[in-house]
Amino acid sequence: MDFDTWRVRVDRAGEVLVRFDVLADSLDNAMAWSTPDFTFFNGTNVLLFPEETGLDFSARLSIRTEKDWQVATGMTETGQPREYVAASYHELVDMPIFVGRFDLDSTQIALDSTQIAGRWYRLASYPEGALAGRARDTFWEWTEQMLPPMVAVFEEVPWETYTTLLVFDERYPGGSALEHGNSHVGIYNTRFIGSPLLASITAHEIFHAWNVKRLRPAELLPYDYARPQATTLLWVSEGITDYYADLALVRGGIIPPAFFYRMTSDKVQTVSDAQPVALEDASLSTWIQPSDGSHFMYYPKGSLAGLLLDILIRDESDNRRSLDDVLRGLYRTTYKNGAGFTEVQWWEAVREAAGAAYPAWVFPPARTAMASVWSKLCRAAPRRRPGSCRATTSFASER
């Protein structure tokens, strides 16, 4: 007995029609929410699958709603109005859907890279008029600026279209977003409009289309919708994604280098103020929810670990390789072969990128070694105050 399974008894083989109502009352990007003129939902909330038959079956989805309402989703259209197809259940439930009255526009971003040119990008935002005028233009400019640095890491665009789905509500306490294979859902307080923080979260979710939705730890492949799937590599999936989101902003010219250093310094302070926790333990804590405040540390600590590894690899290889090579290499050897990566494969890829001289203490990192690595950046980065780089010595305390 569980809370997710329905049992249907039939007296003969054939089609079964199931009707049910859904209470869409959760303003949460993983749930379903509605107002009199709008709703969004995730497939995992409303779309059933038969047990013990596998999840590789194709599906067709039709949406029936008001004639003057719109539909926005990353799903593939059949050519019929409001009808979509998916190659598998995994694809079907990885496509959140907006239905109702909202602003929707699209553009074909044609940049210098032929990898990006010709791909369509859609932007849907609710309520109507919330993200409009100059603020909407700015959001489109951000998207065009942040994409090239991300594509350069993996050297391919894995989607034909990408859809950004945004909800703005002044009652919402902050900002949150959730990634999908060719889209993401973001829910924000209206104060986020025009803010660099909105650009940062957007970059984070788009980078997830590579790192998590395709390149992901072996424990998360395939997805199991009936049980939690814990991994000690969440710091790679989330923390290093956070690092690359920051890089996309600064490399794309959305923020100046000084802002990047300030964000990095803030992460150092966050980690320094927290209880010492290993990257692996911080990763597992999201499923455990410990009371010591470490349940979110895989974000800032993982981001800083990504920065430090990037510096190490560049230093050891005389700047011929970087953390980009690690991600790109694993993307090609694991995801492209239908597999996830293990912890052993991750560190082997790091060592290969750095070369034979890669120091043996890299895993786990020692306090003095991390301080030494950080000093390489401190010598090159502008400082807001004397001694501002010293906080990283406490970051290095792994176990």
LONU-180892 format. One record per atom (N, C-alpha, C): x, y negated, z negated. Coordinates in pm, whole numbers, plus 50000, padded with zeros to 5 digits. Layout:
N
XYZ
...
***
This chain:
399
500855012050000
500005000050000
500884987550000
500554977950087
501284965450088
500324954150128
500854942050132
500014930550160
500004926650308
500694934250391
500844930650532
500144940150628
499654951250578
499154961750667
497634962850663
497054963450782
495624966350798
495484980350855
494524987850805
494275001250857
492935001450930
492975005751054
491775006051137
491465020651171
490295025151137
489895038951164
488985039151287
489355047251385
488575048451508
488255063151533
487175065451608
486785079351632
487265084751766
487925075751846
488465080551973
489555070852020
490345075452114
491415066952167
490825055952254
491535044552259
491075033352340
491495020052280
490995009352335
491324996152285
490604993252153
491264985252070
490684981051943
490674965851940
489534959851918
489404945351909
489374941351762
490324932751721
490414928451583
490134913551576
489204909351491
488904895251469
489164891751324
489784880551300
490014876251163
490244861151160
490014855251046
490234840951024
491544838850951
492204827750980
493464824250915
493284810850845
493674810250719
493644797750645
494944790250671
494904780350759
496104773050798
496244760650709
496764762750590
496814751850492
498204749450434
499234754850500
500594753750446
501454745250539
501794732950495
502674724250573
504104729050553
504414739850620
505684746850607
506034751850746
507274749650791
507624753250928
507624768250956
507494776450852
507404790850872
505974796050860
505024786950838
503644791050810
502694785550917
501454782650876
500444776950965
499754765450893
499444754850970
498874742750911
497924736451011
496874730150962
495914724251054
495304711650996
494824703051086
494034691151055
492834691551150
491904682351139
490754682751230
491114682051378
492274676351415
492614675151557
493924682051595
494404691151509
495714697051536
495934709451452
496714718751507
497204730051428
498544734751483
499374740251398
500544747751445
500574760851370
501124770951435
501234783951370
502424791551425
502904800851347
503974810051385
503374823751410
503934830651508
503404843751543
503444853751430
504454852551344
504554861951233
503384860551135
502674849251140
501524847251051
500244853351106
500114854051238
498804857151296
498804868451398
499934872551449
499954882451556
500374896151501
499494905951517
499694919251459
500564927951550
501114938651491
501814948751570
501484962451514
501394972551599
501104986151553
502344992451490
502164998951380
503295005351314
503715018051388
504985021351372
505545034051419
505505035651571
505415024451643
505445025451789
506555017051848
507365010751763
508405002051812
507884988151842
508804978851864
508414964851884
508824959652021
509134968552113
509584964452245
508454963752347
507214963852302
506084963052394
505884948652442
505444946952566
505154933652618
503784929152568
503544916052577
502294910552525
501854898752610
500564896352610
499964884952679
499124877252577
499294864252572
498604855952474
497794845152545
496504844452513
495634833952567
495154825152452
495174812252474
494744802652372
493484795752420
492424796752343
491154790352376
490914779052277
490774766952328
490634755352241
489854744552314
489834732352258
489114721352320
489734717852455
488874713852551
489354711252686
490384700052692
490234689852606
491144678352612
492314679652516
492494691252453
493634693452365
494794699352446
495994697552392
497204702552456
497744714752382
498614722052450
499334733252390
500814731352420
501654733052320
503104732252339
503754744352273
504594751252346
505294763052295
506444766352389
507374774152341
508464778752426
508144791152505
506934796552490
506564808852560
506524806852711
506674817852784
506634817652930
505194817452978
504864807953063
503504806853117
503294816953229
502054821753242
501724831353348
501314824453477
501004811653470
500424804553584
498954801953565
498344809153471
496964806653434
496924796753318
495874788453310
495814778453202
495904784753064
496844779952985
496984783852845
497134798852827
497824805152919
498084819452909
499584821652918
500104830252829
501544832052815
501874846852803
503134850152834
503594863952822
504894864452743
505124875952682
506364878452609
506824892552640
508134894352650
508664907452687
508644917352572
508584912452448
508584921152330
507904914052215
507624921552110
507034915351992
507994905451930
509294908451932
510294899151879
510204885651950
510094885952081
509974873552158
508644866652128
507574874452119
506244869052096
506174860751968
506724866051858
506584859151730
507704849051706
508604847751802
509664837851791
509284824851863
508004823251893
507534811751970
506444804251893
506794794851805
505774787051736
504944778951835
503724775651798
502784769551892
502104757351829
502054746551903
501274734651870
499994734951954
498864731951892
497594730651963
496864718451910
496404709751999
495634698251952
495984685452024
495824674351952
496154661252006
497514657051952
498484655752039
499834651752000
500544645852121
501634638952097
502434633452207
503314644452265
503344645152398
504134655552465
504734649752592
506034650652606
506694647052730
507884656152752
508434655852871
509544664752905
510484657753000
511694662853007
512684657353099
513634668353140
514214666753256
515234675953304
516574669153282
517314674253185
518574667853150
519654672253247
520094662753328
521114665553429
522394658453389
523334666053336
524614660653294
525714665753384
526934662053352
528064666053437
528214681153445
527904687853333
528064702353330
526924709153405
527234717553500
526204724853572
525504734953482
526104737653365
525464746653271
524224740253209
524174727053206
523044720053146
522084715053251
522604710853366
521764705053469
520664714653510
519494709353531
518384717353578
517564723853468
517934722253342
517154728153234
516134717753183
514944722553155
513884713653109
513814713552956
513594701652903
513474699652758
512154692652729
511394698152635
510104692652597
510154687352455
509424676752431
509334670752298
507864668752264
507394675852161
506024674452113
506074669051972
505254658951943
505264652951809
503844649651765
503564652651641
502274649851579
502494641651452
501594631751427
500414627751503
500764618951621
499814616651706
500024607951821
500514594251773
501534589051839
502044575851807
503064575551696
503274586751627
504234586851515
505664584751564
506024591851669
507354590551729
507154584751868
507164571551876
506824564852001
507774553252026
507674547752148
508454535852180
509954538252173
510644528752112
512094529352103
512554541452021
511814545151918
512204556551836
512194569451918
511224570852008
511184582752092
512314582552195
512554570952252
513674569652345
514994573352278
515154568952154
516374572052079
516514587152058
515414593652025
515464608152003
515894615252131
515374610952246
515784616852372
517264614352399
517744602352367
519164599152385
520024608052297
519604610152173
520344619152084
520464633052148
519324638152198
519324651552255
520324652652370
520344642752458
521264642952570
522724641852526
522954634852415
524334633052367
524854645252291
523994651852215
524464662952130
524614676052207
523944677652320
523984690352390
525354693952449
526044684752519
527324688752580
528344694352483
528564688552363
529534694652271
529134708652226
527834711352216
527394724652177
527614734652290
527234730852411
527404739652525
528884743052547
529754733352518
531184735452538
531724746752449
531084749252336
531544759752245
531324773552308
530124775852360
529764789152411
529844790252563
529964778952629
530124778352775
528944784352850
527764783552791
526544787152861
525334781652787
524244779752859
522964775952800
522064788152807
521614793652694
520884806352697
519384805152715
518864793252747
517434791652766
517164784952900
515964787352953
515514780353073
514834767253035
514114767352924
513504755252870
513744754952721
513734742952664
513854741652518
512784731952472
512064735652365
510954727652314
511194723652169
511174710752143
511284705552007
509894701751958
509464707651847
508124705751792
508244698651657
507704686551647
507894678351529
506564674151468
506504674751335
505364669551258
505894659051162
505244647451161
505614636751067
504434634250974
504704634550844
503654632750744
504244625150626
503654613950592
504194605650485
504104612350349
503284622750337
503174630050210
504254640650194
504914644050305
505944654450299
507164648850226
507724656250131
508764650650043
510124648350108
510404654250222
511744652650281
511734656650427
512684665250465
512774670050602
513204684450605
512614692350693
512934706650701
512654711350842
513434720850890
513224726151025
513574740951029
513054747651130
513274762051144
513554765251291
514624772851313
515094775851447
514354787351511
514314787051645
513784797951726
514664799151851
514394809251933
515274812052045
515374800952148
514274794152175
514304783052270
513444771352222
513344769852090
512564759052032
512884757951884
512384747651821
512394746951675
511264738151627
510834740551504
509784732651440
510424724451329
510184711451329
510674702651223
509524695351158
509554694551026
508544687150950
509254676750867
508834664050881
509574653150820
508644642650761
509144636450656
508534624050610
508764613450718
507844604150730
507964594050835
509224585450821
509834585250702
511064577550683
512224583050767
512114595350812
513194601350892
513254595851034
512184589851081
512144585051219
513244574751242
514094577351342
515204568451373
516424570251286
516364579451189
517474581451096
518494591251152
519794588951124
520814598751165
520564612551105
519864613150992
519564626050932
518634634251021
517714627551090
516854634551185
517694640251299
518664632451346
519574637351451
520374649251401
520824648751275
521634659451219
520874672551210
519644671951158
518844684251146
518494689651283
518214680751378
517904685051514
519104692251576
520294686751559
521494693251612
521694706851546
521464707551417
521604720151343
520694730851403
519424727351426
518474737251476
518774741251620
519184731851703
519514735451841
520744744551845
521744741851761
522934750451759
522574764551714
521534765751631
521074778951589
520614787551707
520244781251817
519814789251933
520944798351980
522174794351954
523334803051980
523684810851853
524024803351747
524514809551623
523354812451529
522804824051534
521734829951453
520744837051544
520174829651640
519174836051724
519794845851823
521064843851856
521734853151946
522974859051879
523914850951843
525064855751766
524654856651620
524544868751567
524094869851429
524684882151361
524724881851227
525264893151152
524544906151185
525284917151177
524724930151211
523524933751124
523504928650999
522384931850909
521064926050958
521124916151047
519914909551095
519484914451233
520004925651276
519684931051408
519294945651396
518094949451441
517014940551483
516284934751362
515454924851386
514664919351277
513674929751227
513524930151097
512554939051031
511544930050961
510294930551004
509274921350951
508604926650825
509064937950775
508444943950658
509294943150532
510554938650547
511424938250429
512484927350445
513034922550332
514134912850340
515374919150402
516164911050473
517404915950534
518534906950486
519154910950377
520214902750317
521534904750389
522344894250392
523674895050451
524634886050374
525874890350364
526904882050299
527474871650395
526984871550519
527524862550621
526604850650650
525704847650560
524824836250582
525604823150586
526754822850520
527584810850524
528104808150665
528274818850745
528654817050885
527454812250966
526304818750945
525124815551023
524584801550993
524604797750867
524054784650829
525124774150806
526144777550728
527174767650694
527984763250814
528424772650895
529214768851012
528334762051117
527064765851124
526134758351208
526064743851164
526044741651032
526004728050980
527264720251020
528414726951016
529664720551058
529604716551205
529104725451289
529044722351431
527964711951463
526934711151381
525964700251399
526634686851376
527464686051271
528214673651245
529154670551361
529844680851413
530744678751525
529984673951648
528794679551673
528014675351790
527644660651781
527354655851660
526984641851643
528164632651668
529334636251614
530484627451631
531074628651771
531134640651824
531664642451960
530714636752066
529434636752035
528454631252127
528284616252116
528974610052021
528904595652005
527674590751932
526954599751864
525764595751789
526144589051658
527214594051596
527744587951475
529224585051496
529794574951426
531234572251436
532024582251352
533314583851379
534144593051300
534074590351150
533994577551110
533944574350968
532734580650901
531614581450973
530394587550918
530594602650901
531304608850997
531614623050985
532454625650861
533474617350836
534314619050718
533504617050590
532574607750594
531764605350475
530854617450447
530244623050551
529414634950531
530244646550476
531454648150528
532334658650480
532714656450335
533034644050301
533374640650162
532214643550068
530994640750113
529814643550031
529644658450007
529944666450109
529854680950092
530904685849993
532104680250002
533164683649906
532704680749765
532084669249746
531624665449613
530524674749564
529624678449653
528534687549617
529084700949570
530054706249644
530654719149608
531464717849479
532174706849464
532994704949344
532154703649218
530954698149232
530084696149116
529324708849077
529314718749166
528534730849142
529354741449071
528654751549023
529334763148963
530134770349072
531354774949042
532134782349142
531374794849187
531334796849317
530644808549371
531314812349503
531514825149524
532124829949648
531174827749764
531724826349884
530904824450002
529914835950021
530374848149996
529504859750011
528374859549909
528704856249784
527684855649680
526694844349706
527214833149754
526334821949788
525374826049899
525854833949992
524994838750100
523884847550046
524224857049961
523214866149905
522224859149814
522634847949756
521794841449655
520494836149711
520414833949844
519164828949899
518034839249885
518374852049877
517364862449856
517144864949707
518094860749624
518004863349480
517464851449404
517744839349454
517314826849391
517794825649246
519104825649223
519614824249086
519294810449029
519294809448899
518904796948832
520074787548810
521294791148858
522464782648833
522684772248943
521734771149037
521854761149141
522684765249261
523114777749269
523984782049378
523224787449499
521884787349494
521114793749599
521184786649733
521694774149737
521814767049863
523264764149901
524214769149823
525614765149843
526234770749970
525584780450034
526134785550159
526094774850268
525264764650251
525254753650348
526514744950337
526694737450226
527874728650222
529184736150213
529204747150137
530464754450123
530824761550254
529824767150320
530074773450448
530524763450553
529954751450549
530364740850642
531814737050620
532204735450494
533594732050463
534544743550498
534094755850478
534924767250516
535154767250667
534104763750743
534264762650887
535274752150926
535214740550860
536184729950886
537594734450856
537794740850742
539124745150703
539664755950797
538804765250836
539234775550931
539594769251065
538834759351107
539114752451232
540494745851227
540794739451114
542114733151097
543214743651099
542994754551025
543994765251020
544294770951157
543244774051232
543444780151364
544164770551457
543764757951453
544424748051538
545904746451499
546154746551369
547534744751322
548394756751359
547874768951336
548654781051362
548864783351512
547924778651594
548034780951739
548574768751812
549064758951736
549564746651796
548484739951880
547254740451829
546074734051888
545654740052022
546114752152050
545694758752174
544354765652157
544004769052032
542734775652005
542084768951883
540814772151863
540074766151753
538984775851707
538144771351616
537024779551571
536054782151687
536064773551787
535254775851907
535554789651966
536834793251970
537234805952029
536684817751950
536574816151819
536014826851735
534554829051770
533774818151771
532354819251800
532114824251943
532844818552038
532664822452177
533034837052200
534134841352136
534564855152152
533574865052094
533074862351975
532084871251914
530764871151990
530394859552042
529184858252123
529254867752242
530424868352304
530574876652424
530724891452392
531394894652281
531664908752251
530544915352172
529744907552100
528644913552022
527284910552082
526874897952084
525544894752136
525354899652279
526324897252365
526194901152505
526114916252522
526504923552418
526414938152421
525304943452332
524394934552293
523224938652217
523504942252072
524574936752015
524954940251879
525124927751794
525114929851663
525474919351569
526914921051528
527464911051457
528864912051415
528954915251266
530004922351231
530254926151093
531254916551030
531434917750900
532414909450831
533824912350882
534094925150906
535414928850959
535624922451095
534634922751182
534764916751314
534954901651307
534284895451211
534434880851195
535894877251166
536464883851064
537824880351025
538864884851127
538584895451198
539484899351308
539474888651418
538304883051446
538214872651547
538954860051503
538874856951372
539594845351319
541094847451333
541554859251294
542994862051302
543484862051447
542694867251537
543084867551678
543204853351733
542274844751695
542334830851743
543554823551688
543894826251562
545024819351501
546364825051547
546374837451588
547624843451633
548264852051526
549374858251563
550034867751474
550504861451344
550744848151346
551264841451227
550184838151127
548974842751152
547884839151062
548164843850920
548074834850823
548464838450686
547584849150625
548194857950550
547484869350492
546474865150387
546644853050329
545754848950220
544434842950270
544184843350401
542994836350449
541724842150391
541704854750357
540484860650301
540844870250189
540494866950063
539874854150026
540914843050015
540514830550039
541474819650031
541904816549888
543164813249872
543674809749741
543584794649720
543554790549593
543414776349560
544514767949623
545764771749603
546864763549654
546884763549805
546504774849866
546494775550012
545434766350070
544234766250013
543184757650063
543554742950046
544174739749934
544604725949913
545614721850019
546494731150056
547484728350158
546834726150294
545844734550328
545144733050455
544414719750459
543734716550351
542974704050347
543894691850364
545094692950314
546014681650325
546344678350470
546244688350559
546494685850701
545474676050757
544214677350711
543184668050754
543334654650683
543684654950557
543804642650480
544854633350540
545894639150597
546944630650654
546464623450779
545434629350845
544954623450970
543704614950953
542964617350844
541654610750828
541774598050746
540964587650781
540934575550698
540294578550564
540734571950461
540224574650325
539434562850273
538354565950207
537544555250150
538144549850021
538884558349952
539494553949826
540734562549803
541694557849725
542914565749699
542574579249636
543224589649685
543054602849626
541744609649658
541004604749759
539674610149785
539704624449836
540854629449880
540914643149930
541164653449820
541444649049700
541874658449596
540754667549549
539514663749571
538384671649521
538364685649579
539034687849691
538954700849755
539694711749679
540514708349585
541204718849512
540204727449435
539124721449384
538114729449313
537284737549411
537134732649537
536414740249637
537064753649663
538374754049648
539094766249686
538954777649586
538344775149472
538184785549372
537094795249416
537494806549472
536544815749534
535924825449435
536724831249351
536174841549262
536734839649121
***
